[in-house]
Amino acid sequence: MMTHLELFSRLAVALSVGLLIGLERGHFERTEPKTIARRITGMRTFGLIGLLGALCALLANEIHALFLGISFFAFAALMTAFHVLASGEDHDYGITTIIASLITFALGALAMIGFMNVAAAAAVVMTTLLGMKPLLHRIELKLQDIELEATLKLLLISIVILPVFPNEGYGPWKAFNPYTIWWMVVLIASISYVGYFGTKIIGAKKGLLLTGLFGGLASSTAITVNFSRSGRKSGRLIPLFSAGILVAAGLMYPRVLIVAAIVSLPVALKMVIPLVAMASVCFLSAAWLSRVDVPTVVDREQTLRNPFEMKVALQLAGLLAAIMFLAHGLQQWLGDVGLFLLAALSGISDVDAINLTLAGMASNEQTTVAIAANAIIVAAITNTIAKGVLAAVIGGKKFCLYVSTTLLLTVVVGVATALSL
């Protein structure tokens, strides 16, 4: 049995929910002509709708639970009839406000039943969503087919496919865990997805540094190749292209830390000092090179052309499976030396796969935290050397001076700090 205080508290929440939603609806419709349809927008009307839902729920508790369902059906029928009448006058067939009124009734009832926090939170989310109409419409207009397809594919592999895989080891040494392999694919694909849209939304407007930053979130090697090729004959822009490469390269180290921390926090903590030191060298050099005052516009096509490709995801899954197998096999045959050899070789092309594999092995106590951390650092160093070679070969002498020299210094700092621990 509710006390009077509980009763009035729930009524207050129901009223507040209606007033909040009515505030947004009234604000949105304030400049529209006063037609029949506009008469249900505003704080008073929606506040009363919230109270109506609460009172119907209260009466249903006293009379019969079916009363609430009948009340909602009657209110929905009333609002539908009102919408038909109003649309005949102003030929506006949008039903957003009608749906909002039905949800307000339901939230008022929900608050009276006792789920006040849920009702309040849902009202805030709903009001925010309603208020974002201009932004959402702009996104719909600017969203390309390939980007919508990529979004749906990412949701498919993460929400639909991932839960299907069994979370247990198969094959020799139980090295193949389908769930772990696909979860890693989802993780890396998500990082690439965020990097793509960060580049598109912010990078093209803010210049090479932000493009390098967000592009590096997806692939610092891709940024190195693209910027070296694009900036080879750019003259005074070479320092800025070089700075963009170093920002992307520097971002790789905190990305390695974050990915490792998700899988095994002790491994990430073991690598903090060397990787932060290496990132600092890249960022400081990028800051020095970016002092050149040359306006530039960066085409987003220079970075990533697709936020997510299923073929790439499947290739990554195969690579992860192979590295998992080799990691366990080399550890059995060569001991810890085998892990370091694998890390050095795989780091030439990709750090994420070996990072996830070794962090996972440490998490499952298949190797020590120290061995996993040091091997991942070896992979990061190898990848840094590879990017330095790419910049020199593709970009020429200036990129060798600006980028390769910095990355060589980065490697020296990384090795020195790792050995000092």
C-alpha angles and dihedrals in degrees: 000000000000121000120228090255092055091046095052091043091057092046089050092053091048091050092046091051090054094045092051094051091042090053091059094043093048092047092050093049097040095104096044122100116266101258128154091269091057092058094080094051120093143065098282096053096044092043089056091047090055090050090047091056091049094048092047089052090049092050091046088056090053099039113022136319089239089066091074092054092048091048093052091047091051092048091048091050090049092050092046091053090047091051092051091051093046096046090054089060103044100017090231106142097178113128101192095108092046091051089047090054092051091049090048090055090050093047091050089053091046091053091051092050088058106264094113096147092050092048092049094046092047090050092053092048091047093048091048091050092049091049092051093065096115092047093046091049091052090050091050091052095046098040109108124217092248091052093050089048090050092050092051092047092051090051089047095054094042106038103025108028103032097063090052096064118090115244100225139092124265136183129016113000087357084273097148114077107170094197094050093047093051093042088057089050090053091048095052093041089053092052091050090047093053090045092053095052092041088056093047098046102037110008099065091052101042099044142240098326096058090041089054090046097052095032089052089055086067102032127345089187090057090051091049093053096043097044093044090052095042096044099043093098099023096106110197091020093065093091090053093047088048091050090051090053092049092048089053091045091048091050090059092073099056087041089056089050093049095047092046092048091055090057101031122002095192090058091050092049090051090057099044100099099046095042095045089049091051092047090050092057091052095045094046092050090047090051091052093048093046092063089091108108104223122135114229141175118209122210110222088220087075091072122033125356098191129029092212135006122189091211090057090048092053091047089051090050090053091047092050092049091050093047092048090052093045092045093055093039096049090045090054094045103035104016119222091339088069091058092052091048091051092047092052093049098043092044090067091075107014138011100184097070097050090040092056093042097051094041088051092050090051091048090053091045092244089129135008124272091240094052092047093047095047092047091051089051088052089053091049091050092049090050090049091053090049092053091049091054092047092051092050096046098043101031102039133217099334093052089046089055097044104030109022094046091051093047090049089054088047090056092049091051091047094051092045095050093043092052092047093060 
